[in-house]
């Protein structure tokens, strides 16, 4: 929940943490920001030292490097 509050403080409108049913040690974090530009601001201008410490604390629970994926919403072509 601390990571979620950090994401929301830096611009995310939604944040969720999911655990895989097949692999109990696999977690997926998702969060939504308004635009790609907003995401860039989130990572490069709004992130504080405290936010980085939170991310590092979460990453300490991982095996290896976390995998990041970025997805953009598709507008309805109609």
Buried (B, 14 or more C-beta within 10 A) or exposed (E): EEBBEBBEBBBBEEBEEEEEEEEEEEBEBEBBBEEEEBBEBBEEEBBEEEBEEBBEEBEEEEEEEEEEEEEEEEEEEE
